[in-house]
């Protein structure tokens, strides 16, 4: 699991859907190799965008309802939420590409 603040089937509505800030949700699992590789990038981005975006993690193994609701079929999967709605499924990749994608999404919501 990433070092991001966890959210669960029970807390997701408050943590994500009622958040005043945009939220990036990382669906992840302890056994997932690519998830582990993404962890330092997400930590970096969370620090860079701390004033603008909340970064949260969902453990896919212990939160099956969220995985089902958002049709998570592979890990890692990232979602961008704003104003209580899922705006975009994000594709994890290089840090610079993800940063550009976040900037674009923040600009689209302004």
N, C-alpha and C positions, 0 to 999 in steps of 0.2 A: 504494500500500500504506500502511496506517496506521503510526504510530510505535510501535505495540505490538510486543512481542517476537514474532518470527515462530516458527511451528511448521510442520512439514512432514509429508509422508507418512511419512518415516523417523523423525522425533522425536516425533510426536503421542502415541504410547502412553506414553512417559515424561513428556512435558511436560503432558499433559492427563489421561490415564486413571490415571496413578499419582501425580498431584498430591495433596498433603495438604490443599490448600485447594481450594474451589470454583473453577471456571475458566469464564470467558466467552470463547468463541472467535468471532472476527469473520472470516467468509469474505468476502474483498474482492478487488479487482483495481485496478491502476493506472489503467485506462481508465474506471472506474466513477465517474460524477459523484456519485450519492447516497453512495457510499462515502467520497468526499472530504469531503462535507458532514458525514458522521457522525464523521469523524476527530477533531475537537476535542472532541466530546461524549464519545467513548470515552476520550480522553486525560484529560479531566476526571474521569470516573467511575473510571478506573484510579488516579488520584491519591487520590480520595476513599475508595476501598475497598481501598487498597494492603495493609492489614493483614488483610483478610478474603477478598479475591477476586483471583485471577490473571487478567489480561487478555492474550490472545494473538491473533495474526492468522495466517490461512492465505491465502496468495496462490492464488486459485482457478485461475489460469492455469498455475501450475507444480506444483500438487498435485491432479491429477485424481482420484486414487484416493479421497482424503478427500471430495471433492465427490460422487463416486458413492456412497460408503458412507453419507453423511448426506443424500443426495438434495437437494443444493443446486441449485436451479433458477433462482434469481435472486439478485442481489447488491444491497446487502449482506444477509447472513443471519447471525444471531447464535444461538449455542447456549450453554446453561448446563449445565455438567457438574459433578457432585458424586459423590464416592466412586466414581469410575471409570465412571459411567453418565451418558448424556445425559438430563437431566431435563426440559428444555424448550427449544423453539425460541422465541427472543425476537424481538420485532418492534421494529426500530429506530424511534425517534420522538423526541419531545421529551425533553430531559434529565430533567425532573422525573418523567415517566412511566416512564422506564427505571430511575431511581433507586428509585421505588416498587416496580417489578417485582423488582429485585435484593433489596430489603429483604424482600419477600414470599417470594422463593425462599430466602433465607438463613434466615428464620424457619421455613419448612417443613422445612428440613434439620436444625434443632436438636433 
